[in-house]
């Protein structure tokens, strides 16, 4: 059984999510489970999610439900019979449900969004008609004489208005009431029906029309926040110009282009697929993927990403990822998954709303019964106050206050090249008190180059020493090894028994001897260090250089000094982190002198060198004890223990890197360290907006609750207050999107 959590929203059918959940229903013998994704256009918030969850609670064979409110989709894990029964149950609950094709493209989803827009337009026209009828009923009640004919006409107008605007509400409300559930549809159905029965039929019509219109406007506003990710889907063109076997160029569907194909991108066009430049030079605007505002020059051998814009020259590129696996596609998938998770504040609000609505219902019932019996209120007045309370009990503004804000924050970050893997990390980033920074590629450029080479052994020529080092370095992906290989123009020799020594270097058999290429620690472990060698090392290390040594089985043969330069943005980023109250610490496997030299240039006071993976793990634990919540930056491979121990893992410069994108909680799509303090500031703004929204929603409801008990609130005022609160929290949450646009 796969472990599932509340965060993933892969939950038991009948209730809330749980750790190590077991299915409430098992498949029939011989039935095969399959994951099928459906689109439910009317599934806007947690209220509808709970209705659907309850509707499916009795369906035999459903194992798992995966809700993605951001895309209005639901994944059902069940056999064929269970899938059909689940569809029937959802339709019976009053929801439209459509099967989603596995290969839907951004254009398809945009078309569905356009269909939603047309549906909203048609619905608005119908609801405006209902509002006109409701206004007519109100006018007759207030202006015309109270004759039988006027009352009959008024009631007919009110009934027609309710019919036009509230049939779907009644349908869902009756389903909810039949299952003893108190959702907004049930509350509105009872309130409107009760108002009509006690003779307040003009107000009943007005309430239903206003409620339906406000719901429609609210849904549209929520869409604007959630569908921000759709703009990312549209970035990559659906067609690519591909070179054929005869050398001609043909434009084909991007989804059909295979790996290693050669595509051509003209100036002004968007890159359709990830690839490596083979011919041409150009400036590429990578803002859609990495958030970089300045175009990046590309030449043969450089990576390009789907959705970026070719600005100047003609490029030919070799495809390195199919359409479904491009960096942009993975970003979209990660953001969609993040949107479907629940942040801590959202989980709190959902639990609170589950108590709040029944509590208000009980209060309304008490007002209707205790008011007349205990305080002598007229029965009709007491009943009317109770109906107003039912309208106030609507939890929509409260429930919707958190997901819209979180989704806006996640999307805002994605637009800036910051991929946050869920609302939990978006909220928790504000708590970071210390951050451990890897040196290479994070604080420095990550592109070291060979600056010094000394052949030490008298019986080995410089040519022979360089050839041995280049042969070993060519087999390693470590940046220092790459710099040595690139800086040595020597012939390569065959290497057998090659082995990477974690945190130390590499070794392999070249000729008749096993040679090692590694750091100072490796040479010490081999017992090959000397006072003279220590002096040479100290000289280079004092200049901030990383020294790698080549040794045979008996002695040290050569010394290679590699230097890396600090990024221009690192000093600014470190200063911003300090201003936010976050303590930066450098953790590196490099030597202490180099670590201190680079740290001093960046403005970091605490630098720790000569660290193996297990040492970094211990350092993270020490920082957590000293400062509290601690983040770690790393590549997701060598630093895996430290990343796992840290309260938050951050990957730097991960565009195109699957491992980093999977391993980290937050991914900075370019290598700009300033994105980290930007993430912390966004987290703090998000937290602030979340509690602003909760305060707004509860504050407005509290005011009208008191007014209702005092007899100063009417039903249509309560509807205005509730829907007004909903729209306020939606637009307040969407401020995060607009703030990021200005920052860009």
C-alpha positions in Angstrom: 0.0 0.0 0.0 1.4 3.4 -1.0 1.7 5.9 1.8 -0.6 8.9 1.3 -0.8 12.1 3.2 -3.2 15.0 3.6 -0.8 17.1 1.6 -1.0 15.0 -1.5 -4.8 14.9 -1.4 -4.8 11.2 -2.4 -7.4 10.4 0.2 -9.8 7.7 1.4 -13.1 7.9 -0.3 -15.3 8.3 2.8 -13.5 10.9 4.8 -10.5 13.1 5.5 -7.0 12.3 4.4 -4.8 10.2 6.7 -1.3 8.9 7.0 -1.0 5.2 5.9 -4.7 5.3 4.8 -6.4 2.1 3.9 -9.1 2.0 1.2 -12.7 2.1 2.5 -13.7 -0.1 -0.5 -11.8 -2.9 -2.2 -12.0 -3.9 -5.8 -14.1 -6.9 -6.8 -12.1 -10.1 -7.3 -10.3 -10.1 -10.6 -10.9 -6.4 -11.2 -7.9 -4.3 -12.2 -7.5 -0.8 -10.8 -6.8 2.1 -13.2 -6.3 5.8 -12.7 -8.8 7.9 -14.7 -8.9 11.7 -14.7 -12.1 13.6 -15.0 -12.9 17.3 -15.3 -15.7 18.7 -13.2 -16.4 22.3 -14.4 -18.4 23.3 -11.3 -15.7 22.1 -8.8 -14.4 25.4 -7.5 -13.5 25.0 -3.9 -13.3 22.6 -0.9 -17.1 22.8 -0.5 -17.7 21.1 -3.8 -14.8 18.7 -3.1 -16.5 17.5 0.0 -19.8 17.1 -1.7 -18.2 14.9 -4.4 -16.3 13.0 -1.7 -19.5 12.2 0.1 -21.3 11.3 -3.1 -18.5 8.7 -3.8 -18.4 7.4 -0.2 -20.7 4.4 -1.0 -19.3 3.5 -4.4 -17.9 0.0 -4.2 -14.4 -0.4 -5.8 -13.1 3.1 -5.5 -9.7 3.0 -3.9 -8.3 6.5 -4.2 -9.4 10.1 -5.0 -7.0 12.7 -6.2 -8.5 16.2 -6.2 -6.9 19.0 -8.2 -9.0 22.1 -7.6 -6.7 24.3 -9.6 -7.6 22.4 -12.8 -11.0 21.2 -11.7 -9.9 17.6 -12.2 -10.4 14.5 -10.2 -8.4 11.3 -10.5 -10.3 8.2 -9.5 -8.5 4.9 -8.9 -11.0 2.1 -9.5 -11.9 -0.8 -11.8 -14.1 -0.3 -14.9 -17.3 -0.9 -12.9 -16.2 1.4 -10.1 -15.4 4.2 -12.6 -18.9 4.1 -14.2 -20.6 4.0 -10.8 -18.4 6.9 -9.7 -19.5 9.0 -12.7 -23.1 8.2 -12.1 -22.8 9.2 -8.4 -21.1 12.5 -9.3 -23.8 13.3 -11.8 -26.5 12.3 -9.3 -25.0 14.9 -6.9 -25.6 17.6 -9.5 -22.2 17.9 -11.1 -21.2 17.7 -14.8 -18.3 15.3 -15.3 -16.1 14.8 -18.4 -13.3 12.4 -19.2 -9.9 14.0 -19.6 -7.6 12.7 -22.4 -4.2 11.8 -21.1 -2.4 13.8 -23.8 -4.3 17.1 -23.5 -2.3 20.0 -24.7 -2.2 23.5 -23.5 -4.3 24.6 -26.4 -6.9 22.0 -25.5 -7.1 23.3 -21.9 -7.3 26.8 -23.2 -10.2 25.8 -25.4 -11.9 24.3 -22.3 -11.3 27.6 -20.5 -12.9 29.4 -23.4 -15.8 27.0 -23.2 -16.1 27.9 -19.5 -16.1 31.6 -20.4 -18.9 31.1 -22.9 -20.8 29.1 -20.3 -20.3 31.9 -17.8 -21.5 34.4 -20.4 -24.7 32.5 -21.1 -25.3 31.9 -17.4 -24.9 35.6 -16.6 -27.5 36.5 -19.2 -29.9 34.0 -17.7 -29.2 35.3 -14.2 -29.6 38.9 -15.2 -33.1 37.9 -16.4 -33.8 36.4 -13.0 -32.6 39.5 -11.3 -35.0 41.7 -13.4 -37.9 39.4 -12.4 -36.8 39.6 -8.7 -36.6 43.4 -8.9 -40.1 43.4 -10.4 -41.4 41.3 -7.5 -39.8 43.7 -5.0 -41.3 46.7 -6.9 -44.8 45.2 -6.8 -44.5 44.4 -3.1 -43.4 48.0 -2.2 -45.3 50.1 -4.7 -48.5 48.4 -5.8 -51.6 48.0 -3.6 -51.8 44.7 -1.7 -54.5 43.2 -3.8 -54.9 39.5 -4.5 -53.9 40.0 -8.1 -50.8 41.9 -7.2 -49.8 39.2 -4.8 -50.3 36.4 -7.3 -48.3 38.3 -10.0 -45.6 39.1 -7.5 -45.4 35.5 -6.4 -45.3 34.3 -10.0 -42.4 36.7 -10.7 -40.6 35.6 -7.6 -41.1 31.9 -8.5 -39.9 32.5 -12.0 -36.8 34.3 -10.7 -36.0 31.5 -8.3 -36.5 28.9 -11.1 -34.1 30.7 -13.5 -31.4 31.2 -10.9 -31.8 28.5 -8.4 -32.7 25.1 -9.9 -29.1 23.8 -9.7 -28.9 25.1 -6.1 -32.0 23.3 -5.2 -30.9 20.1 -6.8 -27.6 20.0 -4.9 -29.3 21.2 -1.8 -31.8 18.4 -1.8 -29.1 15.9 -2.4 -27.2 17.3 0.6 -30.2 17.4 2.9 -31.1 13.8 1.9 -27.6 12.8 3.2 -27.9 15.0 6.3 -25.1 17.4 5.2 -25.2 21.1 5.7 -23.5 22.8 2.7 -24.1 26.2 1.2 -26.7 24.7 -1.3 -28.6 23.1 1.5 -28.5 26.3 3.6 -29.7 28.5 0.6 -32.4 26.0 -0.3 -33.8 26.0 3.2 -33.4 29.8 3.6 -35.1 30.7 0.3 -37.9 28.2 0.7 -38.5 29.4 4.3 -38.6 33.0 3.2 -41.1 32.2 0.4 -43.3 30.2 2.8 -43.5 33.0 5.4 -44.6 35.5 2.8 -41.2 37.1 2.1 -41.3 35.9 -1.5 -39.8 39.1 -3.1 -36.8 38.8 -0.8 -36.5 35.1 -1.5 -36.3 35.8 -5.2 -33.8 38.6 -4.7 -31.7 36.5 -2.4 -31.5 33.5 -4.9 -30.8 35.8 -7.9 -28.1 37.8 -6.1 -26.6 34.6 -4.7 -26.4 32.9 -8.1 -24.9 36.0 -9.8 -22.4 36.5 -7.0 -21.4 32.8 -7.3 -20.8 33.2 -11.0 -18.7 36.3 -10.5 -16.8 34.6 -7.8 -16.1 31.6 -9.9 -14.8 33.8 -12.7 -12.5 35.7 -10.3 -11.2 32.4 -8.8 -10.5 31.2 -12.4 -8.3 34.3 -13.0 -6.1 33.3 -10.2 -6.1 29.5 -10.9 -5.8 29.8 -14.6 -2.6 31.9 -14.4 -0.8 28.6 -15.0 -2.6 28.2 -18.3 -0.6 31.1 -19.6 2.5 28.9 -19.1 1.0 26.1 -21.1 0.5 28.4 -24.1 4.2 29.4 -24.1 5.5 26.4 -26.1 4.3 26.3 -29.7 2.3 23.3 -30.8 4.4 22.9 -34.0 8.1 22.5 -34.7 10.2 22.8 -37.9 12.1 19.5 -38.2 14.9 18.6 -40.6 14.0 15.5 -42.8 16.3 12.8 -44.0 16.7 14.6 -47.4 17.7 17.8 -45.7 14.4 19.6 -46.2 12.5 21.3 -43.4 8.9 20.3 -42.5 6.6 21.8 -39.8 5.0 19.1 -37.8 3.2 18.7 -34.4 5.7 19.3 -31.6 4.2 16.3 -29.7 5.3 14.0 -32.5 9.0 15.1 -32.6 11.3 12.4 -31.3 14.6 12.6 -29.3 17.7 13.6 -31.3 15.7 15.2 -34.1 17.1 18.5 -35.4 14.7 21.4 -35.2 15.1 25.0 -36.6 14.0 28.1 -34.7 13.9 31.4 -36.6 14.3 34.8 -35.0 11.2 35.9 -33.2 9.9 32.4 -32.7 9.5 30.5 -29.5 11.5 27.4 -29.0 9.1 24.4 -29.2 11.2 21.8 -27.4 14.2 21.5 -25.1 17.4 21.0 -27.0 21.1 21.7 -27.5 22.2 24.3 -30.1 24.1 22.6 -32.9 24.3 25.5 -35.4 24.0 29.2 -35.0 24.3 32.0 -32.4 21.5 34.0 -30.9 20.2 35.7 -27.8 17.4 33.8 -26.0 14.8 35.4 -23.7 14.6 32.7 -21.0 12.2 34.7 -18.7 9.3 32.3 -19.1 11.4 29.4 -17.7 14.1 31.0 -15.5 12.7 34.4 -14.7 15.8 36.1 -16.1 15.0 39.5 -17.5 18.1 39.8 -19.6 18.4 37.6 -22.8 21.1 35.0 -22.6 23.6 34.5 -25.5 23.5 30.9 -27.0 26.0 29.2 -29.1 26.7 25.6 -30.2 26.7 23.3 -27.2 24.3 25.5 -25.1 20.9 24.3 -23.8 17.7 26.0 -24.9 14.3 25.4 -23.3 10.8 25.1 -24.7 8.8 28.2 -24.4 11.8 30.6 -24.5 12.0 33.2 -27.2 14.7 33.3 -29.9 15.4 37.0 -30.4 18.2 37.5 -33.0 19.7 34.6 -35.0 18.7 31.4 -36.7 19.3 28.3 -34.5 19.4 24.6 -35.2 19.0 22.4 -32.2 19.2 18.7 -31.3 16.0 17.7 -29.3 16.8 16.5 -25.8 13.3 16.1 -24.4 10.0 15.2 -26.0 7.1 17.6 -25.6 5.6 15.9 -22.5 9.0 16.0 -20.7 10.4 19.5 -21.4 11.5 21.7 -18.6 8.4 23.9 -19.2 6.2 20.8 -19.0 7.8 19.7 -15.8 7.4 23.2 -14.3 3.7 23.2 -15.2 3.2 19.7 -13.8 5.0 20.6 -10.6 2.9 23.8 -10.1 -0.3 21.9 -10.8 0.6 19.4 -8.2 1.6 22.1 -5.8 -1.8 23.8 -6.3 -3.6 20.6 -5.5 -1.9 20.3 -2.1 -3.2 21.9 1.1 -1.1 24.5 3.0 -1.2 24.5 6.8 -3.5 27.5 7.0 -5.8 26.0 4.4 -6.1 22.8 6.5 -6.9 24.8 9.6 -9.6 26.8 7.7 -11.1 23.6 6.3 -11.3 22.1 9.8 -12.8 25.3 11.2 -15.4 25.6 8.4 -16.5 22.0 9.1 -17.4 23.1 12.7 -18.5 26.7 11.9 -21.4 25.9 9.5 -23.2 23.4 11.7 -22.7 25.7 14.7 -24.4 28.6 12.9 -27.2 26.2 11.8 -27.7 25.3 15.5 -27.8 29.0 16.5 -30.3 29.7 13.7 -32.5 26.8 15.0 -32.2 28.1 18.5 -33.2 31.6 17.4 -36.3 30.2 15.6 -37.4 28.2 18.6 -36.0 29.8 21.8 -36.7 33.4 20.6 -40.5 33.1 20.6 -40.6 30.7 23.6 -38.0 32.4 25.8 -38.1 36.1 24.8 -41.6 36.4 23.4 -40.5 37.2 19.8 -43.1 36.9 17.1 -42.8 33.5 15.4 -42.4 35.0 11.9 -39.8 37.5 13.1 -37.8 34.8 14.8 -38.0 32.5 11.8 -36.9 35.4 9.5 -33.9 36.1 11.7 -33.1 32.4 11.6 -33.2 32.3 7.8 -30.9 35.4 7.7 -28.5 33.5 9.9 -28.6 30.5 7.5 -27.4 32.8 4.7 -24.7 34.2 6.9 -23.6 30.6 7.7 -22.3 30.2 4.1 -18.6 29.2 4.5 -17.5 30.1 1.0 -15.7 33.3 1.8 -13.8 31.6 4.5 -13.0 28.4 2.6 -11.9 30.2 -0.5 -9.8 32.7 1.3 -6.8 30.4 1.5 -6.5 28.4 -1.7 -6.8 31.5 -4.0 -4.0 33.2 -2.0 -1.8 30.1 -2.0 -2.3 29.5 -5.8 -1.6 33.1 -6.5 1.6 32.9 -4.5 2.7 29.7 -6.2 2.0 31.0 -9.7 3.7 34.4 -8.9 6.8 32.5 -7.9 6.8 30.3 -11.0 6.6 33.5 -13.2 9.8 34.6 -11.5 11.6 31.3 -12.1 11.0 30.0 -8.5 9.3 26.6 -8.4 7.8 26.0 -5.0 6.6 22.4 -4.6 3.5 23.1 -2.4 1.7 25.5 -0.2 3.4 24.1 2.8 6.8 25.3 1.6 5.4 28.6 0.4 4.1 29.2 4.0 7.1 27.8 5.8 9.8 29.7 3.9 9.1 32.7 6.1 10.2 30.7 9.2 13.7 30.1 7.9 16.3 31.4 10.4 19.5 30.0 8.8 20.4 28.9 5.3 23.3 26.6 4.4 24.8 27.5 1.0 26.9 25.3 -1.1 29.9 27.1 -2.6 30.2 25.9 -6.2 27.4 27.1 -8.4 25.5 28.8 -5.6 27.7 31.5 -4.2 30.3 31.2 -7.1 29.8 31.0 -10.8 30.2 27.2 -10.7 32.5 27.4 -13.7 36.0 26.9 -12.3 39.0 26.9 -14.6 42.5 25.6 -14.3 44.8 28.4 -13.2 48.0 26.5 -12.2 49.6 23.1 -12.9 52.8 21.8 -11.3 54.5 18.5 -12.1 56.0 17.4 -8.8 57.6 14.0 -9.4 61.0 14.2 -11.0 60.5 10.9 -12.8 57.3 12.1 -14.6 57.4 14.7 -17.3 54.9 17.5 -17.4 53.4 15.9 -20.5 53.0 12.5 -18.8 51.6 14.0 -15.5 49.1 16.1 -17.5 48.0 13.1 -19.6 47.3 11.0 -16.5 45.3 13.8 -14.8 43.3 14.6 -17.9 42.5 10.9 -18.4 41.1 10.6 -14.9 39.3 14.0 -14.9 37.6 13.1 -18.2 35.7 10.3 -16.5 34.2 12.6 -13.8 31.3 15.0 -13.9 32.5 17.1 -10.9 33.0 20.8 -11.9 36.7 20.7 -10.7 37.4 17.6 -12.7 35.8 19.2 -15.8 37.9 22.3 -15.3 41.1 20.2 -15.1 40.1 18.2 -18.2 39.2 21.4 -20.1 42.4 23.1 -19.1 44.8 20.3 -20.1 45.6 19.9 -23.7 47.1 16.4 -23.3 46.4 13.1 -25.0 44.1 10.8 -23.0 44.9 7.3 -21.9 42.7 4.3 -21.2 41.4 4.2 -17.6 40.3 0.9 -16.1 38.7 0.2 -12.7 37.5 3.8 -12.5 35.9 4.6 -9.1 34.5 7.8 -7.6 35.5 8.5 -4.0 32.6 10.4 -2.4 33.9 13.8 -1.1 37.5 13.0 -1.9 38.0 12.5 -5.7 38.4 9.7 -8.2 40.8 6.8 -8.9 41.5 4.4 -11.7 44.1 2.1 -13.2 46.1 3.8 -16.0 48.8 1.5 -17.4 50.3 -0.7 -14.7 49.4 1.5 -11.6 46.3 2.8 -9.8 46.3 6.6 -9.9 44.1 8.9 -7.8 43.0 12.5 -8.5 41.6 14.1 -5.5 41.7 16.7 -2.7 44.0 17.2 0.2 42.0 14.8 2.5 42.4 12.0 0.0 46.2 12.4 -0.1 46.3 12.5 3.7 44.2 9.3 3.9 46.7 7.7 1.5 49.6 8.8 3.7 51.3 10.7 0.9 51.4 14.2 2.3 54.6 16.0 3.2 55.7 19.4 4.7 56.8 20.6 1.3 53.5 19.7 -0.2 51.6 21.3 2.6 53.4 24.6 2.0 52.5 24.5 -1.7 48.9 23.8 -0.9 48.7 26.6 1.7 50.1 29.1 -0.9 47.4 28.2 -3.4 44.6 27.9 -0.9 45.3 31.3 0.6 44.4 32.7 -2.8 41.0 31.0 -2.7 42.0 28.3 -5.1 40.9 24.7 -5.0 43.8 22.3 -5.2 43.6 18.8 -6.7 46.4 16.4 -6.5 47.4 13.5 -8.7 49.1 10.6 -7.0 50.3 7.1 -8.0 50.3 4.3 -5.6 53.5 5.5 -4.1 53.8 9.3 -4.4 52.2 12.6 -5.4 52.8 13.4 -9.1 51.2 16.7 -9.7 49.3 19.7 -8.3 46.4 21.4 -10.1 44.9 24.6 -8.9 41.4 25.6 -9.9 39.7 28.9 -9.2 36.1 29.8 -9.2 34.8 33.4 -9.1 32.0 34.7 -7.0 28.8 35.7 -8.7 28.0 39.4 -8.9 24.6 38.7 -7.4 25.9 36.8 -4.4 26.9 39.8 -2.3 23.5 41.4 -2.8 21.7 38.2 -2.0 23.7 37.6 1.2 23.0 41.2 2.3 19.3 40.8 1.7 19.2 37.5 3.6 20.9 39.2 6.6 18.4 42.1 6.4 15.6 39.5 6.6 17.1 38.1 9.8 18.4 34.9 8.1 21.9 33.8 8.9 23.9 32.5 5.8 26.4 29.7 6.3 28.7 28.2 3.7 29.1 24.4 3.7 31.6 23.0 1.2 33.8 20.1 0.6 36.5 22.5 -0.5 39.4 23.3 1.8 39.0 25.7 4.7 41.2 28.5 3.2 39.2 28.5 0.0 35.9 28.5 1.8 37.0 31.4 4.0 38.3 33.4 1.0 35.1 33.0 -1.0 32.9 33.5 2.1 34.7 36.8 2.9 34.1 38.1 -0.6 30.4 37.2 -0.4 29.9 38.7 3.1 29.4 35.3 4.9 30.9 35.1 8.3 30.5 31.4 9.0 32.2 29.2 6.4 33.0 25.5 7.0 35.2 23.5 4.6 36.5 20.0 4.1 33.0 18.6 4.6 32.0 15.1 3.5 28.3 14.4 2.9 28.0 13.1 6.5 29.7 16.2 7.8 27.2 18.5 6.0 24.4 16.4 7.6 26.0 17.1 11.1 26.4 20.7 10.2 22.7 21.1 9.3 21.7 19.5 12.7 24.0 21.9 14.4 22.5 24.9 12.6 19.0 23.7 13.5 19.9 23.5 17.2 21.6 26.9 17.1 19.1 28.9 14.9 16.0 26.9 14.4 14.4 26.2 11.0 17.2 25.8 8.5 17.2 25.6 4.7 19.9 23.8 2.6 20.9 24.4 -1.0 22.4 21.6 -2.9 22.3 19.5 -6.1 20.0 16.8 -4.7 22.6 14.0 -5.2 25.8 14.5 -3.1 24.0 16.6 -0.6 21.0 14.2 -0.2 21.5 13.5 3.5 21.8 17.2 4.3 18.9 18.1 2.1 16.8 15.5 3.9 17.8 16.7 7.3 17.1 20.4 6.5 13.7 21.9 7.1 13.6 23.0 3.5 15.7 21.9 0.5 16.5 24.4 -2.3 18.0 23.5 -5.7 19.9 26.2 -7.6 20.2 26.6 -11.3 18.1 23.5 -12.0 16.6 24.3 -15.4 16.8 21.1 -17.3 17.9 19.0 -14.3 15.5 16.2 -13.4 17.2 15.2 -10.3 17.3 18.6 -8.7 13.7 19.3 -9.6 12.6 16.0 -8.0 14.8 16.3 -4.9 14.2 19.8 -3.7 11.3 21.5 -2.0 12.0 24.8 -3.9 13.8 25.0 -7.2 15.4 28.2 -8.4 15.3 27.8 -12.2 18.3 30.0 -12.8 21.4 30.3 -10.6 20.5 33.7 -9.1 20.9 33.5 -5.4 18.7 36.6 -5.0 15.7 34.5 -5.7 16.1 33.0 -2.2 15.4 36.2 -0.2 12.7 37.0 -2.8 11.1 33.6 -1.9 11.2 34.4 1.8 9.6 37.9 1.2 6.9 36.2 -0.9 6.3 33.7 1.8 5.9 36.5 4.4 3.5 38.5 2.1 1.5 35.3 1.4 1.2 34.6 5.2 0.1 38.2 5.8 -2.5 38.1 3.0 -3.8 34.7 4.2 -4.6 36.1 7.6 -6.0 39.3 6.2 -8.4 37.2 4.2 -9.4 35.0 7.2 -9.9 38.2 9.3 -12.0 39.8 6.5 -14.2 36.8 6.1 -14.8 36.2 9.8 -15.0 39.9 10.6 -17.8 40.6 8.1 -19.7 37.5 9.1 -19.4 38.4 12.8 -20.8 41.9 12.1 -23.8 40.6 10.2 -24.4 37.8 12.8 -24.9 40.5 15.4 -27.0 42.6 13.1 -29.2 39.6 12.3 -29.7 38.8 16.0 -30.7 42.5 16.5 -33.1 42.3 13.6 -31.2 44.9 11.6 -30.1 42.6 8.7 -32.1 41.4 5.8 -31.6 38.3 3.8 -30.4 40.1 0.7 -28.0 42.2 2.8 -26.6 38.9 4.2 -26.1 37.6 0.6 -24.3 40.8 -0.4 -22.2 40.6 2.7 -21.2 37.0 2.1 -20.5 37.3 -1.6 -18.8 40.6 -1.1 -16.5 39.0 1.4 -15.8 36.2 -1.0 -14.9 38.6 -3.8 -12.8 40.7 -1.4 -10.7 37.7 -0.3 -10.3 36.6 -3.9 -9.0 39.9 -5.2 -6.9 40.4 -2.1 -5.2 37.1 -2.7 -4.7 37.9 -6.4 -2.6 41.0 -5.3 0.3 38.6 -5.0 0.2 38.0 -8.8 0.1 41.7 -9.6 2.9 42.5 -7.1 5.1 39.9 -8.8 4.3 41.3 -12.3 5.5 44.7 -11.0 8.7 43.1 -9.6 9.4 41.5 -12.9 
